[in-house]
Amino acid sequence: MQDIRNIAIIAHVDHGKTTLVDKMIMAGKLFKDHQEVGELIMDNNDLERERGITILSKNVSVMYKDTKINIIDTPGHSDFGGEVERVLNMADGVLLLVDAFEGPMPQTRFVLQKAIALGLKPIVVINKVDKTNCRPEEVNEAVFDLMFNLDASEDQLNFVTIYGSAKNGWMSTDWKKQTDNISAIFDAVIENIPAPEYNKGTPQMLITSLDHSPYTGRIAIGRVHRGELKTNQQVSLVSRDGSVTKTKIKEINVFDGLGRAKVDEVRCGELCALIGLDSFDIGDTVADIENPEPLDPISIDEPTMSMLFTINNSPFFGQDGKFVTSRHIKDRLDAELEKNLALRVEDTNSADAWNVYGRGVLHLSVLIETMRREGYELQVGQPRVIIKEIGAIKHEPVEELTIDLPDEYSGKAIEMVSQRKGDMLSMERKGDRVVIEFHIPSRGIIGLRNAMLTATAGEAIMAHRFVEFQPYKGEINKRLNGSLISMEDGAAIPYALDKLQDRGKFFVSPQEKIYKGQVIGENNRDGDLTINITKTKKLTNMRTQSTDDKVRLAPPIIFSLEEALEYIQGDEYVEVTPQAIRIRKIFLEEHERKRLAKQ
């Protein structure tokens, strides 16, 4: 049996996890010398590359001094917490990556808490020590304090610290002594992370993630907990509810470099992918055919937010997308449920609409963005937080919010958060910046990022994570400005846009096609206003100095998907197609909206 180490890399967003994995892949010589290798090798889907974040966890293995090191790259956002919790079950230790200037951040705490609860041994990597005004020693102390607060055991508190810069490709045990490679990390992993124990007995494996191949169907990925598994072996599948089905393993793959290698047998402690199992789910146990013993299924954090997904029924439906019917959307949501554990889908009393529950706006918007790229058209309602009744009292989800911003904007930030029922917990200075922590209802975070970036000239860095359900905090004032709504179908005419500029800001460009009931701008005042921007200039035979003035238009506001979801009000939908993101009123006719307002 070869020497194996299983490690997961955990960190806050943007602290350099995927960059470090890149350097470990390079050090493991997984590419030939002449191969062109880009950056962020593990972020291999388009969405991850564009946003610069990891969404799905990935596995890779490297050989170092005759030891196979299985590395699991995990997401940093707490919206993808379901993903992190699952993969930590496969590891024996974690590399906790911390920025040498920022120190431990909210998501660091979130993932570290899970790792410590599972009894995993941490190695602390303090990254970006080449930054100006970095403070590696203080950060190391802060990590120790954080682990102590999370009830880490004595063995976990006795961690090793490695310093370095993943981007520049060096790691060392002393941050003042720069080396020319990252072997210090590999040495620390081999010395400090325990090899998997060999558990004798009947085979057991917990399925912790899924893959899909167009040729072989669904692939179960997990870690062999006990015994060994062989190709063509008959096994039992024990599901969460305890029901047992008999099935057969057709092929076993282990992780080898960036790909997988076919093997005949896999022993306890190794990560593997099983092909050929019938109808399984994440959290099921692969066990012995005669006397199956299930492992404890994975517990996943509950969703905190819901959105209404419905078919696109606007006047422009079916112009861009390939999949537009309710059957298409329902099938796609069902397929997503198989691999996205933190998601729930609930039917409504309409056959064309579903309530989709997730961990936050980002979690759900990544699903919507993926769907529109695959050619789906749909409409999405306003994000709503989940309200629970606990002992006949309404409870709502509360999040811990951390804002890092320049000192001169701190007063404005505190005022904005307190208007949204946030309570300030602490405020500390780091150089010329201030880090403020709040507890704020999840409702208050919807739409806060845009407002905060505007108020702080784009300087604020926000991070938040779910803490618990607390009693309802009362009403929060929503967006004050109303919408500008189109009165007619047609194209936006520059002349009309120019004449109506004093009414508000526009979201549409000149000559863009619009329809009646579409939200085309934001009113300067509260209350909605219906306007006609399809009106052309009437030609007369009068010639004066001012008739043929040039039209000067302010550029339109272009929303990203998340911004649009956070911006809309309760009576509006975001219409999402492969080519466009539009905002519209649920009722396109003005008399219907007026009737509804009276009710």
Secondary structure, DSSP 8 states (H G I E B T S, - for coil): --EEEEEEEEESTTSSHHHHHHHHHHHTT-S-TT----S-TT--SHHHHHHT---S-EEEEEEETTEEEEEEE---SGGGHHHHHHHHTT-SEEEEEEETTT-S-HHHHHHHHHHHHTT-EEEEEEE-TTSTT--HHHHHHHHHHHHHHTT--HHHHS-EEEEEETTTTEEESSTTS--SSSHHHHHHHHHHS-------SS-EEEEEEEEEETTTEEEEEEEEEESEEETT-EEEEE-TTS-EEEEE--EEEEEETTEEEEESEEETT-EEEEES--S--TT-EEE-SSS-------------EEEEEE---STTTTSS-SB-SHHHHHHHHHHHHHH-TT-EEEE-SSTTEEEEEESSHHHHHHHHHHHHHTTB-EEE---EE--EEETTEEEEEEEEEEEEEEGGGHHHHHHHHHHTT-EEEEEEEETTEEEEEEEEEHHHHTTHHHHHHHHTTT--EEEEEEEEEEE---------S-EEEESSSEE--HHHHHHTGGGEEESS-TT-EE-TTEEEEEESSSS-EEE---------S---TTTT------------HHHHHHH--TTEEEEE-SS-EEEEESS-SHHHHHHHHH-
